[in-house]
Amino acid sequence: MKSNKLNLIVALIAAIIMLQTLFYKFSGSAESIYIFSTLGIEPWGRIGAGISELIASILLLIPRTRLLGALMGLGIMLGAIAAHILVLGIAVQGDGGKLFILALLTFIACVVLLINNRKQIPQILKYKF
């Protein structure tokens, strides 16, 4: 029972963080445009990242697809963390590292979900669409 509640809480944390950033990506906020321009993938990288995060968030909210969403979120956040470390820097446009911290929290939430449900991972990897 505790495991199910922990899974839900951690999945909600990851999904909420990713969902709240969608407004900025899809509305073309100056900060999002700056980030993806610096990475050399504006506008398609911004839109693609937003769509990917939306799909991962939806998968995280559905118990049956939660681990698939965690795997997807893990990959997306790995890319975001690498972009911060290698190109953008920890703080972007004076945000004090807020976006980097949110990426780390989402990454950690996805890792917790995967570790907590590690016995089910082989089933997900065998799933045929």
C-alpha positions as CSV (number, residue, x, y, z in Angstrom):
1,M,0.0,0.0,0.0
2,K,2.8,2.4,0.9
3,S,4.5,1.6,-2.4
4,N,1.4,2.6,-4.4
5,K,1.1,5.9,-2.6
6,L,4.8,6.6,-3.1
7,N,4.5,5.7,-6.8
8,L,1.6,8.1,-7.2
9,I,3.3,11.0,-5.3
10,V,6.6,10.6,-7.2
11,A,4.8,10.3,-10.5
12,L,2.7,13.4,-9.7
13,I,5.9,15.4,-8.9
14,A,7.5,14.5,-12.2
15,A,4.3,15.0,-14.2
16,I,3.5,18.4,-12.6
17,I,7.0,19.7,-13.2
18,M,7.0,18.7,-16.8
19,L,3.4,19.9,-17.4
20,Q,4.1,23.3,-15.9
21,T,6.9,24.0,-18.3
22,L,4.7,23.3,-21.4
23,F,3.1,26.7,-21.3
24,Y,6.6,28.3,-21.7
25,K,7.6,25.9,-24.5
26,F,4.3,26.1,-26.5
27,S,3.8,29.8,-26.0
28,G,7.3,30.6,-27.2
29,S,8.4,32.5,-24.1
30,A,11.6,34.4,-24.5
31,E,13.5,32.1,-22.0
32,S,12.4,29.0,-24.0
33,I,13.4,30.5,-27.3
34,Y,16.8,31.6,-25.8
35,I,17.4,28.1,-24.5
36,F,16.6,26.2,-27.7
37,S,18.3,28.9,-29.9
38,T,21.5,28.5,-27.8
39,L,21.2,24.7,-28.3
40,G,20.7,25.3,-32.1
41,I,17.3,23.6,-32.2
42,E,14.8,26.4,-32.2
43,P,11.8,26.1,-32.9
44,W,11.5,22.3,-33.6
45,G,13.6,21.3,-30.6
46,R,11.4,23.3,-28.3
47,I,8.1,22.0,-29.8
48,G,9.5,18.4,-29.9
49,A,10.6,18.6,-26.2
50,G,7.2,20.0,-25.2
51,I,5.4,17.2,-27.0
52,S,7.7,14.6,-25.5
53,E,7.2,16.0,-22.0
54,L,3.4,16.0,-22.5
55,I,3.4,12.4,-23.6
56,A,5.7,11.4,-20.7
57,S,3.5,13.3,-18.2
58,I,0.3,11.6,-19.5
59,L,2.0,8.2,-19.3
60,L,3.1,8.9,-15.7
61,L,-0.4,9.7,-14.6
62,I,-1.8,6.4,-15.9
63,P,-0.9,3.5,-13.5
64,R,-0.6,1.0,-16.3
65,T,1.9,3.1,-18.3
66,R,3.6,4.8,-15.4
67,L,6.9,3.1,-15.8
68,L,7.0,3.8,-19.5
69,G,6.4,7.4,-18.6
70,A,9.3,7.2,-16.1
71,L,11.6,5.8,-18.7
72,M,10.7,8.5,-21.1
73,G,11.0,11.2,-18.5
74,L,14.4,9.9,-17.5
75,G,15.6,10.2,-21.0
76,I,14.2,13.7,-21.5
77,M,15.6,14.9,-18.3
78,L,19.0,13.3,-19.0
79,G,19.0,15.5,-22.2
80,A,18.0,18.6,-20.2
81,I,20.7,18.0,-17.6
82,A,23.3,17.4,-20.2
83,A,22.3,20.6,-22.0
84,H,22.7,22.6,-18.8
85,I,26.0,21.1,-17.9
86,L,27.6,21.1,-21.4
87,V,26.1,24.2,-23.1
88,L,23.7,26.4,-21.1
89,G,25.2,26.5,-17.7
90,I,23.4,25.8,-14.4
91,A,21.8,29.2,-14.3
92,V,20.0,30.4,-17.4
93,Q,19.3,34.1,-17.9
94,G,19.6,34.7,-14.1
95,D,17.2,32.1,-13.0
96,G,19.5,31.0,-10.2
97,G,19.5,27.4,-11.5
98,K,15.8,26.9,-11.1
99,L,15.3,25.1,-14.4
100,F,18.3,22.9,-13.7
101,I,17.0,22.0,-10.2
102,L,13.6,21.2,-11.7
103,A,15.2,18.9,-14.3
104,L,17.2,17.2,-11.5
105,L,14.0,16.7,-9.3
106,T,12.2,15.2,-12.3
107,F,15.1,12.9,-13.1
108,I,15.3,11.8,-9.4
109,A,11.5,11.2,-9.3
110,C,11.7,9.0,-12.5
111,V,14.7,7.1,-11.0
112,V,12.7,6.5,-7.8
113,L,9.8,5.1,-9.8
114,L,12.0,2.8,-11.8
115,I,13.9,1.5,-8.7
116,N,10.7,1.1,-6.7
117,N,9.2,-1.0,-9.6
118,R,12.4,-2.6,-11.0
119,K,10.8,-6.0,-11.2
120,Q,8.2,-4.8,-13.7
121,I,10.8,-3.2,-16.1
122,P,11.4,-6.4,-18.1
123,Q,7.6,-6.7,-18.8
124,I,7.5,-3.1,-20.1
125,L,10.5,-3.6,-22.4
126,K,8.8,-6.7,-23.9
127,Y,5.6,-4.9,-24.5
128,K,4.5,-5.0,-28.2
129,F,2.6,-1.9,-29.5
